[in-house]
Amino acid sequence: MSKVICAYVAQPNTEKTDAMATVPHVVEYEEDGVKYTTTINAECPVCAMEKVRNRLQWRRLASNRKYS
């Protein structure tokens, strides 16, 4: 089982990052009881969490296809 715990910007906002469409976000998640942290470019923390959820879902689907 996997779950996304939280997401936050990797760096403080500046004039430069405010002008960017996406910025790095740190996403903390748990998979099979092990906690992980990854950095992903996204528009906001919610989008970053959704990208990680999608990645975890695809990984789970791919591993299920391997063994079926």
N, C-alpha and C positions, 0 to 999 in steps of 0.2 A: 504494500500500500504506500502511496506517496501523497504528500500534501505540501502546499506552499505556505510558508510561515509569515514572511513579510518581505517588503521591498522598499528601498530608499535610494536616493541619488548617491552616486559614488563620490561626487565632488560638490563643493558649495556652488550655488548659482553665481554667475558673473554675467557681465554684458555679453561676453562671447557665447556662453552656454545658453543664455536666454534667446539668442538669435538662431540657435541650432534646432533642427526639426526633431532630432533624437539625441539623447545624452546617455552616458553609462549609468546603469542602475545596478545595485547589488541586490540579489534575490536570495533569500535563505529558504531552503526547503528540506523536507525529510523524505527519504525513500527507504522502505524496509527497515525503519527504526534508526537509520543513520542520517545525521544532519549534514547538509552540504551548503555551500555558498557558491554562487556563480555571478558573473557580471555580464549584463546584456544591454544592448542599446535599445531604448524605447522612448516613447513620447512622454510617458508618465509612469509612476510606480505601478498603477493598476494594469497598464499595458505590459509592463515588464513581467508581472506575475502571470498574466494570461499567456504570454509567450512561453514561459517556463512550464506552465500547466500543459500547454499544447505539446511541447517537446517531450514531457514525461508520458503523456498519453500515447504519442506516436511510438516512443520507445517500448512501452508496455504492449502495444498492439504488434509491433515487430517481433518482440520476443515470444509472443503467443503464436505467431505464424510459424516461427522456427520449429516449434515442437509439436505442431498439429499435423 
